Amino acid sequence: VLVNIGIIYRMKNDRITSTKKKIKLHSNAADYGLKGVEIKEKIGNADQLPIAIHNYCETLIKLEELTNSKSEKVQLLTQAFNRAKRNDQNFNP
């Protein structure tokens, strides 16, 4: 549910023109997405974890596109990369 709330926040941005509001919605989306990922990890929901991580990382990437700060861009992309890479290391087909 938390992951879905994050997706809804992200989708609401399609109807908003203010960059400041878009950044706020994407920040909320990222917060919910991360909480969803953390809960799925704690309960061992391996089937749904990859899609939750995908949605969280996609939100971070969209947030990066909205910011003008180079250091914030690097931070957001690094966060997305590290989260995706961490999941990749745990992947065991």
PDB file with one MODEL, atoms N, CA, C and O in Angstrom:
MODEL        1
ATOM      1  N   VAL A   1       0.823  -1.183   0.000  1.00  0.00           N
ATOM      2  CA  VAL A   1       0.000   0.000   0.000  1.00  0.00           C
ATOM      3  C   VAL A   1       0.873   1.256   0.000  1.00  0.00           C
ATOM      4  O   VAL A   1       0.581   2.207  -0.724  1.00  0.00           O
ATOM      5  N   LEU A   2       1.923   1.269   0.789  1.00  0.00           N
ATOM      6  CA  LEU A   2       2.801   2.444   0.842  1.00  0.00           C
ATOM      7  C   LEU A   2       3.449   2.709  -0.513  1.00  0.00           C
ATOM      8  O   LEU A   2       3.573   3.859  -0.934  1.00  0.00           O
ATOM      9  N   VAL A   3       3.856   1.656  -1.183  1.00  0.00           N
ATOM     10  CA  VAL A   3       4.453   1.805  -2.515  1.00  0.00           C
ATOM     11  C   VAL A   3       3.424   2.415  -3.464  1.00  0.00           C
ATOM     12  O   VAL A   3       3.753   3.294  -4.261  1.00  0.00           O
ATOM     13  N   ASN A   4       2.190   1.951  -3.378  1.00  0.00           N
ATOM     14  CA  ASN A   4       1.136   2.488  -4.241  1.00  0.00           C
ATOM     15  C   ASN A   4       0.847   3.954  -3.938  1.00  0.00           C
ATOM     16  O   ASN A   4       0.594   4.730  -4.859  1.00  0.00           O
ATOM     17  N   ILE A   5       0.878   4.344  -2.682  1.00  0.00           N
ATOM     18  CA  ILE A   5       0.699   5.757  -2.339  1.00  0.00           C
ATOM     19  C   ILE A   5       1.816   6.584  -2.975  1.00  0.00           C
ATOM     20  O   ILE A   5       1.573   7.673  -3.496  1.00  0.00           O
ATOM     21  N   GLY A   6       3.028   6.062  -2.928  1.00  0.00           N
ATOM     22  CA  GLY A   6       4.148   6.752  -3.569  1.00  0.00           C
ATOM     23  C   GLY A   6       3.932   6.913  -5.065  1.00  0.00           C
ATOM     24  O   GLY A   6       4.230   7.965  -5.630  1.00  0.00           O
ATOM     25  N   ILE A   7       3.414   5.871  -5.708  1.00  0.00           N
ATOM     26  CA  ILE A   7       3.143   5.936  -7.150  1.00  0.00           C
ATOM     27  C   ILE A   7       2.064   6.984  -7.431  1.00  0.00           C
ATOM     28  O   ILE A   7       2.167   7.733  -8.403  1.00  0.00           O
ATOM     29  N   ILE A   8       1.047   7.039  -6.598  1.00  0.00           N
ATOM     30  CA  ILE A   8      -0.025   8.018  -6.788  1.00  0.00           C
ATOM     31  C   ILE A   8       0.523   9.439  -6.670  1.00  0.00           C
ATOM     32  O   ILE A   8       0.188  10.300  -7.483  1.00  0.00           O
ATOM     33  N   TYR A   9       1.358   9.688  -5.672  1.00  0.00           N
ATOM     34  CA  TYR A   9       1.981  11.016  -5.556  1.00  0.00           C
ATOM     35  C   TYR A   9       2.758  11.353  -6.831  1.00  0.00           C
ATOM     36  O   TYR A   9       2.682  12.474  -7.335  1.00  0.00           O
ATOM     37  N   ARG A  10       3.490  10.394  -7.336  1.00  0.00           N
ATOM     38  CA  ARG A  10       4.283  10.625  -8.545  1.00  0.00           C
ATOM     39  C   ARG A  10       3.382  10.896  -9.741  1.00  0.00           C
ATOM     40  O   ARG A  10       3.684  11.771 -10.552  1.00  0.00           O
ATOM     41  N   MET A  11       2.294  10.169  -9.862  1.00  0.00           N
ATOM     42  CA  MET A  11       1.377  10.335 -10.990  1.00  0.00           C
ATOM     43  C   MET A  11       0.640  11.670 -10.942  1.00  0.00           C
ATOM     44  O   MET A  11       0.293  12.221 -11.987  1.00  0.00           O
ATOM     45  N   LYS A  12       0.400  12.189  -9.753  1.00  0.00           N
ATOM     46  CA  LYS A  12      -0.278  13.479  -9.628  1.00  0.00           C
ATOM     47  C   LYS A  12       0.530  14.593 -10.286  1.00  0.00           C
ATOM     48  O   LYS A  12      -0.034  15.610 -10.691  1.00  0.00           O
ATOM     49  N   ASN A  13       1.819  14.413 -10.393  1.00  0.00           N
ATOM     50  CA  ASN A  13       2.679  15.446 -10.974  1.00  0.00           C
ATOM     51  C   ASN A  13       2.366  15.725 -12.428  1.00  0.00           C
ATOM     52  O   ASN A  13       2.677  16.811 -12.917  1.00  0.00           O
ATOM     53  N   ASP A  14       1.763  14.786 -13.138  1.00  0.00           N
ATOM     54  CA  ASP A  14       1.435  14.991 -14.543  1.00  0.00           C
ATOM     55  C   ASP A  14       0.438  16.127 -14.732  1.00  0.00           C
ATOM     56  O   ASP A  14       0.323  16.684 -15.824  1.00  0.00           O
ATOM     57  N   ARG A  15      -0.276  16.467 -13.678  1.00  0.00           N
ATOM     58  CA  ARG A  15      -1.316  17.489 -13.766  1.00  0.00           C
ATOM     59  C   ARG A  15      -0.900  18.813 -13.128  1.00  0.00           C
ATOM     60  O   ARG A  15      -1.721  19.725 -13.018  1.00  0.00           O
ATOM     61  N   ILE A  16       0.328  18.931 -12.717  1.00  0.00           N
ATOM     62  CA  ILE A  16       0.797  20.123 -12.005  1.00  0.00           C
ATOM     63  C   ILE A  16       1.883  20.809 -12.824  1.00  0.00           C
ATOM     64  O   ILE A  16       2.727  20.146 -13.429  1.00  0.00           O
ATOM     65  N   THR A  17       1.857  22.132 -12.841  1.00  0.00           N
ATOM     66  CA  THR A  17       2.860  22.865 -13.612  1.00  0.00           C
ATOM     67  C   THR A  17       3.956  23.462 -12.732  1.00  0.00           C
ATOM     68  O   THR A  17       5.053  23.727 -13.222  1.00  0.00           O
ATOM     69  N   SER A  18       3.690  23.675 -11.470  1.00  0.00           N
ATOM     70  CA  SER A  18       4.670  24.283 -10.561  1.00  0.00           C
ATOM     71  C   SER A  18       5.782  23.285 -10.215  1.00  0.00           C
ATOM     72  O   SER A  18       5.525  22.217  -9.659  1.00  0.00           O
ATOM     73  N   THR A  19       7.008  23.653 -10.553  1.00  0.00           N
ATOM     74  CA  THR A  19       8.148  22.780 -10.248  1.00  0.00           C
ATOM     75  C   THR A  19       8.278  22.563  -8.744  1.00  0.00           C
ATOM     76  O   THR A  19       8.588  21.457  -8.303  1.00  0.00           O
ATOM     77  N   LYS A  20       8.045  23.601  -7.962  1.00  0.00           N
ATOM     78  CA  LYS A  20       8.142  23.486  -6.505  1.00  0.00           C
ATOM     79  C   LYS A  20       7.148  22.440  -5.977  1.00  0.00           C
ATOM     80  O   LYS A  20       7.495  21.634  -5.113  1.00  0.00           O
ATOM     81  N   LYS A  21       5.924  22.456  -6.494  1.00  0.00           N
ATOM     82  CA  LYS A  21       4.924  21.471  -6.070  1.00  0.00           C
ATOM     83  C   LYS A  21       5.297  20.074  -6.556  1.00  0.00           C
ATOM     84  O   LYS A  21       5.090  19.089  -5.847  1.00  0.00           O
ATOM     85  N   LYS A  22       5.847  19.989  -7.764  1.00  0.00           N
ATOM     86  CA  LYS A  22       6.268  18.691  -8.299  1.00  0.00           C
ATOM     87  C   LYS A  22       7.366  18.088  -7.423  1.00  0.00           C
ATOM     88  O   LYS A  22       7.346  16.892  -7.133  1.00  0.00           O
ATOM     89  N   ILE A  23       8.311  18.907  -7.010  1.00  0.00           N
ATOM     90  CA  ILE A  23       9.402  18.425  -6.152  1.00  0.00           C
ATOM     91  C   ILE A  23       8.834  17.921  -4.825  1.00  0.00           C
ATOM     92  O   ILE A  23       9.255  16.881  -4.318  1.00  0.00           O
ATOM     93  N   LYS A  24       7.876  18.664  -4.267  1.00  0.00           N
ATOM     94  CA  LYS A  24       7.261  18.257  -3.002  1.00  0.00           C
ATOM     95  C   LYS A  24       6.539  16.915  -3.158  1.00  0.00           C
ATOM     96  O   LYS A  24       6.685  16.034  -2.310  1.00  0.00           O
ATOM     97  N   LEU A  25       5.770  16.756  -4.226  1.00  0.00           N
ATOM     98  CA  LEU A  25       5.062  15.499  -4.446  1.00  0.00           C
ATOM     99  C   LEU A  25       6.021  14.338  -4.670  1.00  0.00           C
ATOM    100  O   LEU A  25       5.801  13.239  -4.159  1.00  0.00           O
ATOM    101  N   HIS A  26       7.082  14.577  -5.431  1.00  0.00           N
ATOM    102  CA  HIS A  26       8.061  13.505  -5.662  1.00  0.00           C
ATOM    103  C   HIS A  26       8.817  13.162  -4.376  1.00  0.00           C
ATOM    104  O   HIS A  26       9.161  12.002  -4.148  1.00  0.00           O
ATOM    105  N   SER A  27       9.068  14.148  -3.556  1.00  0.00           N
ATOM    106  CA  SER A  27       9.713  13.866  -2.260  1.00  0.00           C
ATOM    107  C   SER A  27       8.808  13.001  -1.404  1.00  0.00           C
ATOM    108  O   SER A  27       9.266  12.049  -0.772  1.00  0.00           O
ATOM    109  N   ASN A  28       7.502  13.334  -1.383  1.00  0.00           N
ATOM    110  CA  ASN A  28       6.539  12.496  -0.651  1.00  0.00           C
ATOM    111  C   ASN A  28       6.491  11.093  -1.236  1.00  0.00           C
ATOM    112  O   ASN A  28       6.459  10.105  -0.502  1.00  0.00           O
ATOM    113  N   ALA A  29       6.488  11.013  -2.553  1.00  0.00           N
ATOM    114  CA  ALA A  29       6.463   9.713  -3.219  1.00  0.00           C
ATOM    115  C   ALA A  29       7.687   8.880  -2.840  1.00  0.00           C
ATOM    116  O   ALA A  29       7.572   7.683  -2.579  1.00  0.00           O
ATOM    117  N   ALA A  30       8.850   9.513  -2.811  1.00  0.00           N
ATOM    118  CA  ALA A  30      10.086   8.807  -2.446  1.00  0.00           C
ATOM    119  C   ALA A  30      10.024   8.313  -1.000  1.00  0.00           C
ATOM    120  O   ALA A  30      10.446   7.195  -0.703  1.00  0.00           O
ATOM    121  N   ASP A  31       9.499   9.147  -0.105  1.00  0.00           N
ATOM    122  CA  ASP A  31       9.377   8.736   1.299  1.00  0.00           C
ATOM    123  C   ASP A  31       8.481   7.506   1.446  1.00  0.00           C
ATOM    124  O   ASP A  31       8.837   6.548   2.133  1.00  0.00           O
ATOM    125  N   TYR A  32       7.320   7.541   0.797  1.00  0.00           N
ATOM    126  CA  TYR A  32       6.417   6.387   0.861  1.00  0.00           C
ATOM    127  C   TYR A  32       7.034   5.172   0.182  1.00  0.00           C
ATOM    128  O   TYR A  32       6.918   4.053   0.682  1.00  0.00           O
ATOM    129  N   GLY A  33       7.683   5.387  -0.945  1.00  0.00           N
ATOM    130  CA  GLY A  33       8.313   4.279  -1.659  1.00  0.00           C
ATOM    131  C   GLY A  33       9.373   3.589  -0.822  1.00  0.00           C
ATOM    132  O   GLY A  33       9.437   2.360  -0.771  1.00  0.00           O
ATOM    133  N   LEU A  34      10.210   4.392  -0.161  1.00  0.00           N
ATOM    134  CA  LEU A  34      11.261   3.815   0.681  1.00  0.00           C
ATOM    135  C   LEU A  34      10.664   3.052   1.862  1.00  0.00           C
ATOM    136  O   LEU A  34      11.139   1.971   2.208  1.00  0.00           O
ATOM    137  N   LYS A  35       9.631   3.610   2.478  1.00  0.00           N
ATOM    138  CA  LYS A  35       8.981   2.901   3.588  1.00  0.00           C
ATOM    139  C   LYS A  35       8.423   1.561   3.113  1.00  0.00           C
ATOM    140  O   LYS A  35       8.536   0.550   3.806  1.00  0.00           O
ATOM    141  N   GLY A  36       7.818   1.564   1.922  1.00  0.00           N
ATOM    142  CA  GLY A  36       7.290   0.320   1.364  1.00  0.00           C
ATOM    143  C   GLY A  36       8.376  -0.710   1.118  1.00  0.00           C
ATOM    144  O   GLY A  36       8.197  -1.894   1.406  1.00  0.00           O
ATOM    145  N   VAL A  37       9.506  -0.256   0.582  1.00  0.00           N
ATOM    146  CA  VAL A  37      10.644  -1.153   0.340  1.00  0.00           C
ATOM    147  C   VAL A  37      11.147  -1.734   1.656  1.00  0.00           C
ATOM    148  O   VAL A  37      11.372  -2.939   1.763  1.00  0.00           O
ATOM    149  N   GLU A  38      11.323  -0.875   2.655  1.00  0.00           N
ATOM    150  CA  GLU A  38      11.847  -1.333   3.944  1.00  0.00           C
ATOM    151  C   GLU A  38      10.917  -2.354   4.597  1.00  0.00           C
ATOM    152  O   GLU A  38      11.378  -3.333   5.182  1.00  0.00           O
ATOM    153  N   ILE A  39       9.618  -2.127   4.497  1.00  0.00           N
ATOM    154  CA  ILE A  39       8.663  -3.075   5.088  1.00  0.00           C
ATOM    155  C   ILE A  39       8.701  -4.409   4.340  1.00  0.00           C
ATOM    156  O   ILE A  39       8.687  -5.473   4.960  1.00  0.00           O
ATOM    157  N   LYS A  40       8.748  -4.347   3.014  1.00  0.00           N
ATOM    158  CA  LYS A  40       8.816  -5.590   2.234  1.00  0.00           C
ATOM    159  C   LYS A  40      10.086  -6.370   2.568  1.00  0.00           C
ATOM    160  O   LYS A  40      10.065  -7.601   2.593  1.00  0.00           O
ATOM    161  N   GLU A  41      11.183  -5.673   2.822  1.00  0.00           N
ATOM    162  CA  GLU A  41      12.420  -6.350   3.229  1.00  0.00           C
ATOM    163  C   GLU A  41      12.249  -7.014   4.590  1.00  0.00           C
ATOM    164  O   GLU A  41      12.659  -8.159   4.782  1.00  0.00           O
ATOM    165  N   LYS A  42      11.648  -6.299   5.528  1.00  0.00           N
ATOM    166  CA  LYS A  42      11.504  -6.817   6.889  1.00  0.00           C
ATOM    167  C   LYS A  42      10.583  -8.032   6.956  1.00  0.00           C
ATOM    168  O   LYS A  42      10.830  -8.965   7.720  1.00  0.00           O
ATOM    169  N   ILE A  43       9.518  -8.016   6.151  1.00  0.00           N
ATOM    170  CA  ILE A  43       8.591  -9.154   6.209  1.00  0.00           C
ATOM    171  C   ILE A  43       8.995 -10.267   5.248  1.00  0.00           C
ATOM    172  O   ILE A  43       8.367 -11.325   5.220  1.00  0.00           O
ATOM    173  N   GLY A  44      10.024 -10.033   4.475  1.00  0.00           N
ATOM    174  CA  GLY A  44      10.526 -11.067   3.576  1.00  0.00           C
ATOM    175  C   GLY A  44       9.662 -11.262   2.344  1.00  0.00           C
ATOM    176  O   GLY A  44       9.519 -12.382   1.854  1.00  0.00           O
ATOM    177  N   ASN A  45       9.090 -10.191   1.844  1.00  0.00           N
ATOM    178  CA  ASN A  45       8.223 -10.260   0.666  1.00  0.00           C
ATOM    179  C   ASN A  45       9.071 -10.190  -0.599  1.00  0.00           C
ATOM    180  O   ASN A  45       9.095  -9.171  -1.289  1.00  0.00           O
ATOM    181  N   ALA A  46       9.759 -11.279  -0.891  1.00  0.00           N
ATOM    182  CA  ALA A  46      10.720 -11.321  -1.998  1.00  0.00           C
ATOM    183  C   ALA A  46      10.062 -11.166  -3.361  1.00  0.00           C
ATOM    184  O   ALA A  46      10.676 -10.628  -4.282  1.00  0.00           O
ATOM    185  N   ASP A  47       8.822 -11.627  -3.506  1.00  0.00           N
ATOM    186  CA  ASP A  47       8.137 -11.523  -4.798  1.00  0.00           C
ATOM    187  C   ASP A  47       7.859 -10.078  -5.192  1.00  0.00           C
ATOM    188  O   ASP A  47       7.991  -9.716  -6.361  1.00  0.00           O
ATOM    189  N   GLN A  48       7.481  -9.262  -4.234  1.00  0.00           N
ATOM    190  CA  GLN A  48       7.088  -7.879  -4.513  1.00  0.00           C
ATOM    191  C   GLN A  48       8.221  -6.870  -4.308  1.00  0.00           C
ATOM    192  O   GLN A  48       8.093  -5.712  -4.706  1.00  0.00           O
ATOM    193  N   LEU A  49       9.309  -7.291  -3.699  1.00  0.00           N
ATOM    194  CA  LEU A  49      10.405  -6.365  -3.402  1.00  0.00           C
ATOM    195  C   LEU A  49      11.025  -5.743  -4.653  1.00  0.00           C
ATOM    196  O   LEU A  49      11.245  -4.532  -4.664  1.00  0.00           O
ATOM    197  N   PRO A  50      11.317  -6.503  -5.699  1.00  0.00           N
ATOM    198  CA  PRO A  50      11.930  -5.869  -6.871  1.00  0.00           C
ATOM    199  C   PRO A  50      11.088  -4.764  -7.500  1.00  0.00           C
ATOM    200  O   PRO A  50      11.636  -3.741  -7.912  1.00  0.00           O
ATOM    201  N   ILE A  51       9.783  -4.940  -7.584  1.00  0.00           N
ATOM    202  CA  ILE A  51       8.936  -3.903  -8.170  1.00  0.00           C
ATOM    203  C   ILE A  51       8.858  -2.691  -7.251  1.00  0.00           C
ATOM    204  O   ILE A  51       8.786  -1.556  -7.723  1.00  0.00           O
ATOM    205  N   ALA A  52       8.873  -2.925  -5.940  1.00  0.00           N
ATOM    206  CA  ALA A  52       8.869  -1.804  -5.001  1.00  0.00           C
ATOM    207  C   ALA A  52      10.154  -0.990  -5.135  1.00  0.00           C
ATOM    208  O   ALA A  52      10.127   0.240  -5.115  1.00  0.00           O
ATOM    209  N   ILE A  53      11.270  -1.687  -5.272  1.00  0.00           N
ATOM    210  CA  ILE A  53      12.555  -1.006  -5.452  1.00  0.00           C
ATOM    211  C   ILE A  53      12.567  -0.255  -6.780  1.00  0.00           C
ATOM    212  O   ILE A  53      13.050   0.875  -6.854  1.00  0.00           O
ATOM    213  N   HIS A  54      12.042  -0.877  -7.819  1.00  0.00           N
ATOM    214  CA  HIS A  54      11.958  -0.218  -9.125  1.00  0.00           C
ATOM    215  C   HIS A  54      11.185   1.091  -9.017  1.00  0.00           C
ATOM    216  O   HIS A  54      11.642   2.120  -9.514  1.00  0.00           O
ATOM    217  N   ASN A  55      10.029   1.064  -8.377  1.00  0.00           N
ATOM    218  CA  ASN A  55       9.210   2.264  -8.243  1.00  0.00           C
ATOM    219  C   ASN A  55       9.907   3.331  -7.404  1.00  0.00           C
ATOM    220  O   ASN A  55       9.842   4.516  -7.730  1.00  0.00           O
ATOM    221  N   TYR A  56      10.564   2.922  -6.340  1.00  0.00           N
ATOM    222  CA  TYR A  56      11.310   3.867  -5.504  1.00  0.00           C
ATOM    223  C   TYR A  56      12.427   4.529  -6.304  1.00  0.00           C
ATOM    224  O   TYR A  56      12.579   5.750  -6.269  1.00  0.00           O
ATOM    225  N   CYS A  57      13.202   3.732  -7.019  1.00  0.00           N
ATOM    226  CA  CYS A  57      14.311   4.279  -7.807  1.00  0.00           C
ATOM    227  C   CYS A  57      13.806   5.164  -8.943  1.00  0.00           C
ATOM    228  O   CYS A  57      14.412   6.191  -9.246  1.00  0.00           O
ATOM    229  N   GLU A  58      12.714   4.775  -9.565  1.00  0.00           N
ATOM    230  CA  GLU A  58      12.133   5.608 -10.628  1.00  0.00           C
ATOM    231  C   GLU A  58      11.711   6.963 -10.077  1.00  0.00           C
ATOM    232  O   GLU A  58      11.885   7.984 -10.741  1.00  0.00           O
ATOM    233  N   THR A  59      11.165   6.978  -8.879  1.00  0.00           N
ATOM    234  CA  THR A  59      10.772   8.239  -8.248  1.00  0.00           C
ATOM    235  C   THR A  59      11.995   9.110  -7.983  1.00  0.00           C
ATOM    236  O   THR A  59      11.959  10.318  -8.217  1.00  0.00           O
ATOM    237  N   LEU A  60      13.078   8.505  -7.494  1.00  0.00           N
ATOM    238  CA  LEU A  60      14.303   9.277  -7.252  1.00  0.00           C
ATOM    239  C   LEU A  60      14.842   9.865  -8.554  1.00  0.00           C
ATOM    240  O   LEU A  60      15.321  10.999  -8.572  1.00  0.00           O
ATOM    241  N   ILE A  61      14.766   9.104  -9.632  1.00  0.00           N
ATOM    242  CA  ILE A  61      15.253   9.582 -10.930  1.00  0.00           C
ATOM    243  C   ILE A  61      14.387  10.741 -11.427  1.00  0.00           C
ATOM    244  O   ILE A  61      14.914  11.727 -11.942  1.00  0.00           O
ATOM    245  N   LYS A  62      13.079  10.631 -11.278  1.00  0.00           N
ATOM    246  CA  LYS A  62      12.181  11.722 -11.680  1.00  0.00           C
ATOM    247  C   LYS A  62      12.431  12.963 -10.825  1.00  0.00           C
ATOM    248  O   LYS A  62      12.384  14.083 -11.332  1.00  0.00           O
ATOM    249  N   LEU A  63      12.693  12.773  -9.543  1.00  0.00           N
ATOM    250  CA  LEU A  63      12.996  13.888  -8.654  1.00  0.00           C
ATOM    251  C   LEU A  63      14.298  14.564  -9.078  1.00  0.00           C
ATOM    252  O   LEU A  63      14.411  15.790  -9.048  1.00  0.00           O
ATOM    253  N   GLU A  64      15.263  13.765  -9.468  1.00  0.00           N
ATOM    254  CA  GLU A  64      16.543  14.307  -9.947  1.00  0.00           C
ATOM    255  C   GLU A  64      16.337  15.191 -11.170  1.00  0.00           C
ATOM    256  O   GLU A  64      16.998  16.220 -11.311  1.00  0.00           O
ATOM    257  N   GLU A  65      15.432  14.801 -12.047  1.00  0.00           N
ATOM    258  CA  GLU A  65      15.162  15.581 -13.253  1.00  0.00           C
ATOM    259  C   GLU A  65      14.581  16.959 -12.928  1.00  0.00           C
ATOM    260  O   GLU A  65      14.733  17.896 -13.712  1.00  0.00           O
ATOM    261  N   LEU A  66      13.924  17.083 -11.787  1.00  0.00           N
ATOM    262  CA  LEU A  66      13.275  18.338 -11.413  1.00  0.00           C
ATOM    263  C   LEU A  66      14.199  19.325 -10.708  1.00  0.00           C
ATOM    264  O   LEU A  66      13.933  20.527 -10.701  1.00  0.00           O
ATOM    265  N   THR A  67      15.257  18.838 -10.130  1.00  0.00           N
ATOM    266  CA  THR A  67      16.123  19.713  -9.346  1.00  0.00           C
ATOM    267  C   THR A  67      17.195  20.363 -10.216  1.00  0.00           C
ATOM    268  O   THR A  67      17.639  19.796 -11.214  1.00  0.00           O
ATOM    269  N   ASN A  68      17.595  21.560  -9.814  1.00  0.00           N
ATOM    270  CA  ASN A  68      18.647  22.271 -10.533  1.00  0.00           C
ATOM    271  C   ASN A  68      19.999  22.150  -9.846  1.00  0.00           C
ATOM    272  O   ASN A  68      21.029  22.490 -10.429  1.00  0.00           O
ATOM    273  N   SER A  69      19.997  21.672  -8.621  1.00  0.00           N
ATOM    274  CA  SER A  69      21.228  21.565  -7.845  1.00  0.00           C
ATOM    275  C   SER A  69      22.039  20.348  -8.294  1.00  0.00           C
ATOM    276  O   SER A  69      21.564  19.214  -8.234  1.00  0.00           O
ATOM    277  N   LYS A  70      23.259  20.602  -8.741  1.00  0.00           N
ATOM    278  CA  LYS A  70      24.104  19.497  -9.203  1.00  0.00           C
ATOM    279  C   LYS A  70      24.397  18.516  -8.072  1.00  0.00           C
ATOM    280  O   LYS A  70      24.378  17.303  -8.283  1.00  0.00           O
ATOM    281  N   SER A  71      24.667  19.030  -6.877  1.00  0.00           N
ATOM    282  CA  SER A  71      24.970  18.130  -5.754  1.00  0.00           C
ATOM    283  C   SER A  71      23.739  17.294  -5.376  1.00  0.00           C
ATOM    284  O   SER A  71      23.868  16.122  -5.023  1.00  0.00           O
ATOM    285  N   GLU A  72      22.553  17.897  -5.450  1.00  0.00           N
ATOM    286  CA  GLU A  72      21.339  17.148  -5.153  1.00  0.00           C
ATOM    287  C   GLU A  72      21.073  16.099  -6.232  1.00  0.00           C
ATOM    288  O   GLU A  72      20.618  14.997  -5.926  1.00  0.00           O
ATOM    289  N   LYS A  73      21.355  16.433  -7.487  1.00  0.00           N
ATOM    290  CA  LYS A  73      21.216  15.471  -8.578  1.00  0.00           C
ATOM    291  C   LYS A  73      22.112  14.257  -8.335  1.00  0.00           C
ATOM    292  O   LYS A  73      21.677  13.114  -8.474  1.00  0.00           O
ATOM    293  N   VAL A  74      23.352  14.517  -7.976  1.00  0.00           N
ATOM    294  CA  VAL A  74      24.302  13.436  -7.717  1.00  0.00           C
ATOM    295  C   VAL A  74      23.831  12.590  -6.537  1.00  0.00           C
ATOM    296  O   VAL A  74      23.900  11.362  -6.579  1.00  0.00           O
ATOM    297  N   GLN A  75      23.356  13.251  -5.491  1.00  0.00           N
ATOM    298  CA  GLN A  75      22.890  12.538  -4.305  1.00  0.00           C
ATOM    299  C   GLN A  75      21.705  11.626  -4.640  1.00  0.00           C
ATOM    300  O   GLN A  75      21.678  10.468  -4.224  1.00  0.00           O
ATOM    301  N   LEU A  76      20.732  12.145  -5.386  1.00  0.00           N
ATOM    302  CA  LEU A  76      19.550  11.362  -5.721  1.00  0.00           C
ATOM    303  C   LEU A  76      19.889  10.169  -6.618  1.00  0.00           C
ATOM    304  O   LEU A  76      19.392   9.063  -6.405  1.00  0.00           O
ATOM    305  N   LEU A  77      20.737  10.403  -7.620  1.00  0.00           N
ATOM    306  CA  LEU A  77      21.113   9.308  -8.516  1.00  0.00           C
ATOM    307  C   LEU A  77      21.968   8.265  -7.796  1.00  0.00           C
ATOM    308  O   LEU A  77      21.855   7.069  -8.066  1.00  0.00           O
ATOM    309  N   THR A  78      22.813   8.716  -6.891  1.00  0.00           N
ATOM    310  CA  THR A  78      23.624   7.794  -6.097  1.00  0.00           C
ATOM    311  C   THR A  78      22.727   6.944  -5.201  1.00  0.00           C
ATOM    312  O   THR A  78      22.942   5.741  -5.055  1.00  0.00           O
ATOM    313  N   GLN A  79      21.723   7.578  -4.605  1.00  0.00           N
ATOM    314  CA  GLN A  79      20.767   6.856  -3.767  1.00  0.00           C
ATOM    315  C   GLN A  79      20.054   5.778  -4.584  1.00  0.00           C
ATOM    316  O   GLN A  79      19.935   4.634  -4.143  1.00  0.00           O
ATOM    317  N   ALA A  80      19.583   6.147  -5.767  1.00  0.00           N
ATOM    318  CA  ALA A  80      18.885   5.185  -6.624  1.00  0.00           C
ATOM    319  C   ALA A  80      19.818   4.050  -7.032  1.00  0.00           C
ATOM    320  O   ALA A  80      19.434   2.882  -6.986  1.00  0.00           O
ATOM    321  N   PHE A  81      21.029   4.386  -7.426  1.00  0.00           N
ATOM    322  CA  PHE A  81      21.996   3.373  -7.843  1.00  0.00           C
ATOM    323  C   PHE A  81      22.316   2.410  -6.700  1.00  0.00           C
ATOM    324  O   PHE A  81      22.302   1.193  -6.881  1.00  0.00           O
ATOM    325  N   ASN A  82      22.603   2.966  -5.523  1.00  0.00           N
ATOM    326  CA  ASN A  82      22.965   2.117  -4.381  1.00  0.00           C
ATOM    327  C   ASN A  82      21.817   1.199  -3.969  1.00  0.00           C
ATOM    328  O   ASN A  82      22.043   0.041  -3.616  1.00  0.00           O
ATOM    329  N   ARG A  83      20.585   1.712  -4.012  1.00  0.00           N
ATOM    330  CA  ARG A  83      19.427   0.889  -3.639  1.00  0.00           C
ATOM    331  C   ARG A  83      19.220  -0.232  -4.656  1.00  0.00           C
ATOM    332  O   ARG A  83      18.961  -1.377  -4.284  1.00  0.00           O
ATOM    333  N   ALA A  84      19.337   0.102  -5.938  1.00  0.00           N
ATOM    334  CA  ALA A  84      19.183  -0.917  -6.977  1.00  0.00           C
ATOM    335  C   ALA A  84      20.322  -1.929  -6.919  1.00  0.00           C
ATOM    336  O   ALA A  84      20.092  -3.129  -7.064  1.00  0.00           O
ATOM    337  N   LYS A  85      21.528  -1.463  -6.711  1.00  0.00           N
ATOM    338  CA  LYS A  85      22.700  -2.342  -6.653  1.00  0.00           C
ATOM    339  C   LYS A  85      22.610  -3.278  -5.452  1.00  0.00           C
ATOM    340  O   LYS A  85      22.983  -4.447  -5.546  1.00  0.00           O
ATOM    341  N   ARG A  86      22.121  -2.771  -4.337  1.00  0.00           N
ATOM    342  CA  ARG A  86      21.973  -3.596  -3.134  1.00  0.00           C
ATOM    343  C   ARG A  86      21.012  -4.746  -3.415  1.00  0.00           C
ATOM    344  O   ARG A  86      21.256  -5.874  -2.987  1.00  0.00           O
ATOM    345  N   ASN A  87      19.935  -4.474  -4.121  1.00  0.00           N
ATOM    346  CA  ASN A  87      18.993  -5.530  -4.462  1.00  0.00           C
ATOM    347  C   ASN A  87      19.615  -6.513  -5.439  1.00  0.00           C
ATOM    348  O   ASN A  87      19.396  -7.720  -5.339  1.00  0.00           O
ATOM    349  N   ASP A  88      20.392  -5.995  -6.384  1.00  0.00           N
ATOM    350  CA  ASP A  88      21.042  -6.848  -7.367  1.00  0.00           C
ATOM    351  C   ASP A  88      21.997  -7.836  -6.700  1.00  0.00           C
ATOM    352  O   ASP A  88      22.107  -8.982  -7.136  1.00  0.00           O
ATOM    353  N   GLN A  89      22.679  -7.403  -5.658  1.00  0.00           N
ATOM    354  CA  GLN A  89      23.618  -8.271  -4.953  1.00  0.00           C
ATOM    355  C   GLN A  89      22.896  -9.369  -4.179  1.00  0.00           C
ATOM    356  O   GLN A  89      23.452 -10.441  -3.942  1.00  0.00           O
ATOM    357  N   ASN A  90      21.644  -9.092  -3.786  1.00  0.00           N
ATOM    358  CA  ASN A  90      20.860 -10.082  -3.044  1.00  0.00           C
ATOM    359  C   ASN A  90      20.092 -11.021  -3.959  1.00  0.00           C
ATOM    360  O   ASN A  90      19.467 -11.972  -3.491  1.00  0.00           O
ATOM    361  N   PHE A  91      20.135 -10.761  -5.259  1.00  0.00           N
ATOM    362  CA  PHE A  91      19.394 -11.574  -6.215  1.00  0.00           C
ATOM    363  C   PHE A  91      20.033 -12.942  -6.325  1.00  0.00           C
ATOM    364  O   PHE A  91      21.236 -13.057  -6.558  1.00  0.00           O
ATOM    365  N   ASN A  92      19.228 -13.980  -6.158  1.00  0.00           N
ATOM    366  CA  ASN A  92      19.734 -15.336  -6.199  1.00  0.00           C
ATOM    367  C   ASN A  92      18.717 -16.231  -6.915  1.00  0.00           C
ATOM    368  O   ASN A  92      17.872 -16.850  -6.268  1.00  0.00           O
ATOM    369  N   PRO A  93      18.798 -16.300  -8.268  1.00  0.00           N
ATOM    370  CA  PRO A  93      17.793 -17.080  -9.009  1.00  0.00           C
ATOM    371  C   PRO A  93      17.913 -18.574  -8.759  1.00  0.00           C
ATOM    372  O   PRO A  93      17.139 -19.356  -9.311  1.00  0.00           O
TER     373      PRO A  93
ENDMDL
END
